[in-house]
Structure formats: structure tokens, C-alpha cells
Amino acid sequence: AQHGAVGRSAQGGVRGMSTTIPAIETRYAGYLFRSRTEARWAVFFDALSIAWEYEPEGYDLGEVGWYLPDFWLPLPTVEYPNAGYFVEIKGVKPTNDYLTKLCTLAINSKHNVWCFVGAPGKQLQFRAHNSGDASWLLNEAPRNTRIDPFVFSLWSMFLRFWVCRKDAPPRTPDLKEFEKAVAAARSARFEHGESGAR
């Protein structure tokens, strides 16, 4: 995953994004994530009991190159035992060429792809549908409420994921649970071990 970058001129001034600042690899739940941001999303998924797999396999997307999605969220049903969603986590807003890869993956795999830029609760959201439709999604909450628009947007998007829960039968998610999951992800301190505890 590509993350923030700062470039410096010969005189030492910032001049763009030519030098990449590496992300901090982070251990959580037995995985070595490429960044803290990815690990925070794993904490978020776990807090909601959403099943996930980290980098399970790469794909040859032809002309646009190879691609290794960050997360696979399995959504098996009786009719579609291999159903699920790909989730990509980025530290900075991806380029159009990168978004083309996400769209190609969605079309070729017949699975929707979601890209979250930033940590849970402060994320930008991009969706590539398996039909070829793709767009950035707005973080909005109902008017005249005190609901955090980032949390509300996550809740709205993940309603469809709720059947991924490890407990059965599936139930409708509670917005308070999403607020707690966002708080758990954002406050996780990985230097204290793999629990992501505060």
C-alpha cells in the first residue's frame, strides 16, 4: 500500500512528493500489516465481528498489472458460497491509475471493491462496483442531528456486510456499536502487543 510522501529540493525545501516516507509495519492478530492504518481497520472489523482475511491472494489484471488487495471480507451465502468484498486501505488519496486497477479488479472478479483513505472515522470512501460503476462517496449524516458524518457513512456502507458477522443469526447493526468500533480502531496502541489495546 502506498502512503504519504514528502520531497525536498537540493536547497532542502519541500517541493512535492518525490521521496516516499515508509509506513510503520504493525503486528496485530497474528498478521504483519504494511501500515498502522491497515491494522486499525482490522481492529475496526474485529470490534464489529466482521470476518476478514488479510492479503489472501494477488491477481493478474492484464494491461493494468498485478494487484494484491489488502482485505477480503467473505460474505458466503447458500446461493453464492464465494461471495464477498475486497477492501483496500490507503494513507493518501490514490491516483486515477490506481483507481483504474480497483475498477478492473471489481469487473474481472465480479466482486465489489471499496477503498478507504485514512483511519476509520476520518476516511474518504471510493467504491468500484462489479458492473463497472465507480465513484467517491460522501460522508453525510441526517440533517439536524449530532451524528458524526464519517461514522454514519461507515454504518450505512457496512449494513450490507453485517451478514459477515461471526455470530448468527445476522442482526441489524447499531450506530453506537460503530462509534465504539471507530473509537477502538483510532485509540489502538500496537506497541503494547498484538491486542491493539489502549
N, C-alpha and C positions, 0 to 999 in steps of 0.2 A: 504494500500500500504506500502511496506517495503522500508525503506530509510537508509541513511548512518549510519554506526556504528563504534565505536572505543572501543577496550578492553584494560584494564590496568592490569598489573601483581600486585602481592602483594607489590612489591617494587615501584609501581607507574609508570612503563614504559609501553608503548604501546606494546601489544603482539598479536593483531589480531582483530577480530570483534565479541567479545562476549557480549559487552554491547551496547544496541541499543540507539542511540540518537533520541528522538522523533522528528518528523516533526512538523512544526508550522501549526496548523489548521488555515484556511483562509476563510473569508467570501467574496463571490463575486456573484453577480446576484441572490441573494436570497438563495444560497446554502452555506453550511459549508463544504469546501473541506478538505480532510485529510492532504493536504500539499500545500505550496505555488506553487510548481511545477505544481500540478494539476490545480490550479487556473490560472496559466499563460497559460496553454493550453486552458482553457475556454476563456480567453481573446483573444488568437490567433484565435480560432474558430469564436468568435463574430466579430472580426475585418474583417473576410472574409465572414461574414453572412452564416456560416456553421451551420446548425441546430444540436443541441446536447442535450442529456439527461445525467444527472449525476447519476450513480449507480441506474438505474431504477429497476433492479431485479437480484437476485442471482440464481445460477444454481447448481444442484447436478450432478457432473461429475463422479459419480460411484467410482471406486477404487482410483482415484486421489483426491477425496474430493470435497468440496463445493468451489464455486468461485463466486465472486462479481466483475464484470468488472467495471472499472472507468467510461467509457463513452460509450454511444450508439449513433452512427451517423446515423439517419434514412435516407434511400435512397429509398423512395417509388416510384414505377412506376405503370403503369396501369397493367402490367403483374404480377408484384411482389410487392403487397402493403406492405408486411412486410420486404422488403429488407433493408439492412443496414450493418454497420461495427461496431465491437467492438474495442475500443481503450483503452489500458492500459498504465498508466504513472508510471514510476519508477524513483527513485532517484539514485539507483545504479543498475549495471547490474544484472539481475536476474539469479538464479541458473538454472541448467538444469531441475530439478524437477518442478520449476515454469514454465519454457517454455513448459514442457510437459502438464501442465494444460491449457496453452494458445492453444496448438495444439488440445487437447481434446475438448475444447470449440468450436474451429473452425469446427472440424469434426462433433461433436454432434449437433451443432446449424445450420450448413450449412451456416454460416456467417464467412467471413474473420476476423481475429484478428490482429491488429497492436499494437506493444509495442514500446513506445518512452521512452528512458532513458535520462533524463535530460530535460532542458527547451528548448522551440522552438529556433532553430538557433544554438544549440550546442548538438543536440540529436544524440543518437545511435538509430537505427531502426531495429526492428525484425518484420517479417511478418509470420503469420501462415495462410496458405490458407485452405479453407474448403475441399480441396481434400486430405489434409494430408501433402502437401509440406510445408516446413518451412525453413527460412534462415534469417541471419543477412544481412542487405542491406548496401551497401557502400554509403558514402556521396561523390558524384562526381559531377563535373561541366564540361562543354565542355572545351577542352584544349584551351590554348591561349586566355582565357577570364579572366575578373576580377570578375566574378560572384562567390559569396560565395557558396562553395560546399554544406554546410548544408541547405541553403535557396533553392538552386537549387534542392536538393534531396526532400525537402518537396514539392516544386512546382510540381515535377514530380509525386510524390506519390498521391498528392491531386487532380490531374487532374480528376481522376475518381470520387472524392467526389463533384465535382463542381455542379452536379445536385442537391445536398442537399441545395443549396443556397435558402434563403428565398425569394429573388426576382426572378421573372420569366419574360421572358424565361431564361433558363440557358445560360451562355456565357463562353467563354474561359478565364481562369484566366490570369492575367498579373503578371509577375515576380516582378514588382515594388510593387504591392499590397501585395505580400507575404513578401517582405522585410519590408514593413510598418507594417504588422501584427506581424512579428517576433520582430520588434523594440517595438511595443506596448506591447507585452507579456513580453518581457525582462525588460522593464522600468516601468511596473505597480507597483504602491506603494499602497498596500492594507490597510495600516494603516490609510489612508485618506478616508476610507469608502469603499463601495462596487463597486465603479466605476472602480477601477483598474487604476485610473488616476495617472499621474506622479506628 
